[in-house]
Structures are given as structure tokens and as C-alpha cells.
Amino acid sequence: MNTKYTALFQPILLRSGIQLDNRIAMAPMTTWSSNDDYTVSDEEIAYYSRRSNGVGMVITGCAYVTASGKAFQGGFGSDHDDFIPGLRRLASAIKEQGAKAVLQIFHGGRKCPPELVPNGDVVSASAVSGEPGTGSNPVPRALTETEIQSIIRDFGESTRRAIEAGFDGVELHGANGYLIHQFFSPYTNRREDQYGGSLEKRLSFPLAVVDEVKKVVAEHAKQPFIVGYRFSPEEPETPGITMSDTLALVDVLAKKELDYLHVSTLEFWSAPRRGVEDTRSRIEVIKERVGESVPVIGVGSISTADDALKAIQTGVSMIALGREIIIDPDWVEKVKLGKESEIETKIKKDAKSHLVVPAPLWKMIINRTGWFPIED
Ligand SMILES: Cc1cc2nc3c(=O)[nH]c(=O)nc-3n(C[C@H](O)[C@H](O)[C@H](O)COP(=O)(O)O)c2cc1C
């Protein structure tokens, strides 16, 4: 290895007691490729296995915690014990290749297509529609307090299943506009009960989920178990999450004894829109606020080994690779072996089998313009 990349290959000991071999994680990515009954498919097992040799930790695509939270056709579930055998195969496939296995768990809330949820009943913090990206979704129904408490317990139950399936941890998906994010956002949360109305109350649901998951881990895990939390730092809408909201979120999460915070951005170096007067990137502002209290993971368009080095030099504890590790499953191994100049940064149209990508994900990659760099 070129010694200048040593910082990427330092082991890191997380608060739970789990040590990761290096500072690079595979970012969570849905594959739309489960079996028809939403159990993990063989194609997915092969895809993850191919990408688990090299990174310190693999975070899986998001698994829904209850049927009303199913946001993706072919996005696997974790809402019943019948899912445990498939999840166990997934955890084992990742761990056999040397990475720690973390299951991302979520509820889609207002982003769930009506045809995927029971009775077409799309739910959220409040009955607010209109966010870009929700397509023709109907206006969601605001959850009752009893339903909210039930979903909090569902996050706990999915965590128990992750433990029983042999995962090393869970990541709570509080990012990208899904239900946890919807409760935190002043755009989607217009409630006036204990779950909304002020910044503090908008934090109630996310924090209750964290507490429930930590409680389940304390009760059920016989070995150290990772709990991470992913969030999106800002929203374009007004009202919407600003950097100042996010710093308040980070302050409370930093006290929750989590293993890491994962900042979801498409571009690691993206700058704050509003809420702080700062010319630095969002990730640098967040990292400074958190200090050493909890590791921070940054992600987004980190294509080359030099990009990764520059990112880790900001002081973040880890970086995650998403599209890059689909495009080149050997990304980490190549850097380790001093072959970083051989990293593929564009996807070849005939590389599906070679790259071990499930057919539904491959279709998305090829058909969705501007998402993946594709070689002519
Ligand atoms: C195919 C695909 C599926 C994704 N699915 C998820 C997901 O399930 N959960 C999540 O938090 N982010 C998801 N993301 C976002 C990625 O985790 C990541 O933040 C984003 O792709 C930016 O990183 P990159 O530039 O390294 O790809 C997905 C991204 C892609 C490309």
C-alpha cells in the first residue's frame, strides 16, 4: 500500500466494544431485489458477499420494520420472525468475507407507495404532501399517538431480529425523507402534541426510537452490538431542516452513547444552505460540533483513494462508499495493494454479471439518467 493512505486503514474501536479493521464502510443501498415475499434473495446474498471483502463494515439497504413502512418494491423486511433465516444468511455472507454486518432499519412513512402498504394507508407525522420526489403519493394520514408508540416498538423488534440473525449492529435510518426524518422536519411534522410543535418535541420520536433500540440491545445482545444513526443535514423546503436544527439533533444524539453518526449527503464536501454562518462543508461543521464524543461517518461522491484521504483528513472517523463500491467491488482491496490507479470509476454496460449486481438494481443503474457514471 502507498503509505499516504495509512489513515484509511487504521482500526477503530467503537463504543460498543466492536473493532472495525479500517475506516471504510459500504454505504446502505437498497437493491429492489428481495424475493417476492420480501425475504432476502440469493442474488442479494451474492451481491453483498462480493462487496464485503475489504471494507470494515457493510451497512445493508434499509429493511422495513412494519408493513406500513414498506417503501420499496423488493426492499427486504424485518417485521416478522419469519425473516430471521434470510437475514441470518445475509449477516453470515457479509461476516464470512471479514466485514462487520450492520442492518439498516426504517419506516418509509409518507414516501411509501400506497400499493405497497396495507389498505393503501400511507402514514406520516402529519397530513402534509408536496415534497418533491414523492411522485403522485396521496396526502398521508397523521399517525395517532398509539400508532407512533407501536412503530417505536417495531424498531425495537427489528433490532431483536437483527441480533438473533447474527448482525453486528443496526443503523437507524433517520435520513433521506423517511419516517424518522419526517418527524424531525418542521416541513412534514406539523403536530401539536408531544411529538411536534417545537424543535424539542420534533426530536421526541427520533429519540424514543434510539432509546427503544438501546433498551432491546441491553436486554437481548449477548455480545457487543453496534447502534448507529443516519441523518440528512438539511432540507431545501421552507420550513425545513436547517443546519441549526441539525446541530441541535447532533447535540442530543452525541449524549445517547451511540457507536456512530452517519451524515447522509450525495456530496461529502457539500456546503450549508442556511442555519449557520460558515463557509466550510456541512460535514466539517458537524464534526467540529460533535468533537470526540461519537465517531462521525461522511459519505458522498468519494470516487478515488485521494478523495477518501482528503475526506478522512477533515477529522471524520470513517467514510462510506456507495455507488463507488457497486462500480468497483474491489475498491478497498485495490488501495490496500497499491493499485489505486486501477479503481474503476465508470460502470460498463455489459458488466452486470462480472460485478455481481442483482437484475432489478442493474435495471435502475442503467435506466436512471445521471445517477451512475456509465461508460459509453
Ligand atoms: C442504489 C442506491 C440505493 C440507496 N439506498 C439507500 C438506503 O437504503 N438507505 C440509505 O440510507 N441510503 C441509500 N442510498 C444513499 C447512499 O447510502 C449514499 O448516501 C449515496 O449514494 C451517496 O454516496 P455515494 O456517492 O458514495 O454513492 C442509496 C443510494 C444508491 C445509489
The ligand as an SDF file (V2000), in Angstrom:
LIG
                    3D

 31 33  0  0  0  0  0  0  0  0999 V2000
  -28.8020    2.3090   -5.4320 C   0  0  0  0  0  0  0  0  0  0  0  0
  -28.8180    3.1620   -4.1780 C   0  0  0  0  0  0  0  0  0  0  0  0
  -29.6380    2.7950   -3.1260 C   0  0  0  0  0  0  0  0  0  0  0  0
  -29.6130    3.5470   -1.9340 C   0  0  0  0  0  0  0  0  0  0  0  0
  -30.3510    3.1010   -0.8590 N   0  0  0  0  0  0  0  0  0  0  0  0
  -30.1830    3.6940    0.3530 C   0  0  0  0  0  0  0  0  0  0  0  0
  -30.7540    3.1220    1.5260 C   0  0  0  0  0  0  0  0  0  0  0  0
  -31.3910    2.0530    1.5060 O   0  0  0  0  0  0  0  0  0  0  0  0
  -30.5500    3.7720    2.6890 N   0  0  0  0  0  0  0  0  0  0  0  0
  -29.8350    4.9300    2.7760 C   0  0  0  0  0  0  0  0  0  0  0  0
  -29.6790    5.4870    3.8660 O   0  0  0  0  0  0  0  0  0  0  0  0
  -29.2630    5.4920    1.6790 N   0  0  0  0  0  0  0  0  0  0  0  0
  -29.3970    4.8730    0.4880 C   0  0  0  0  0  0  0  0  0  0  0  0
  -28.7300    5.3830   -0.6000 N   0  0  0  0  0  0  0  0  0  0  0  0
  -27.8080    6.5340   -0.4480 C   0  0  0  0  0  0  0  0  0  0  0  0
  -26.3540    6.0460   -0.2350 C   0  0  0  0  0  0  0  0  0  0  0  0
  -26.2150    5.3840    1.0070 O   0  0  0  0  0  0  0  0  0  0  0  0
  -25.3380    7.1910   -0.2740 C   0  0  0  0  0  0  0  0  0  0  0  0
  -25.5820    8.0810    0.7830 O   0  0  0  0  0  0  0  0  0  0  0  0
  -25.3590    7.9850   -1.5900 C   0  0  0  0  0  0  0  0  0  0  0  0
  -25.3940    7.1020   -2.7020 O   0  0  0  0  0  0  0  0  0  0  0  0
  -24.1310    8.9020   -1.7180 C   0  0  0  0  0  0  0  0  0  0  0  0
  -22.9480    8.1670   -1.6260 O   0  0  0  0  0  0  0  0  0  0  0  0
  -22.0880    7.7300   -2.9260 P   0  0  0  0  0  0  0  0  0  0  0  0
  -21.7650    8.9690   -3.6740 O   0  0  0  0  0  0  0  0  0  0  0  0
  -20.8920    7.0490   -2.3350 O   0  0  0  0  0  0  0  0  0  0  0  0
  -22.9490    6.7940   -3.7360 O   0  0  0  0  0  0  0  0  0  0  0  0
  -28.7870    4.6890   -1.8210 C   0  0  0  0  0  0  0  0  0  0  0  0
  -28.0030    5.0650   -2.9110 C   0  0  0  0  0  0  0  0  0  0  0  0
  -27.9870    4.3070   -4.0780 C   0  0  0  0  0  0  0  0  0  0  0  0
  -27.0780    4.7130   -5.1930 C   0  0  0  0  0  0  0  0  0  0  0  0
  1  2  1  0
  2  3  1  0
  2 30  2  0
  3  4  2  0
  4  5  1  0
  4 28  1  0
  5  6  2  0
  6  7  1  0
  6 13  1  0
  7  8  2  0
  7  9  1  0
  9 10  1  0
 10 11  2  0
 10 12  1  0
 12 13  2  0
 13 14  1  0
 14 15  1  0
 14 28  1  0
 15 16  1  0
 16 17  1  0
 16 18  1  0
 18 19  1  0
 18 20  1  0
 20 21  1  0
 20 22  1  0
 22 23  1  0
 23 24  1  0
 24 25  2  0
 24 26  1  0
 24 27  1  0
 28 29  2  0
 29 30  1  0
 30 31  1  0
M  END
$$$$
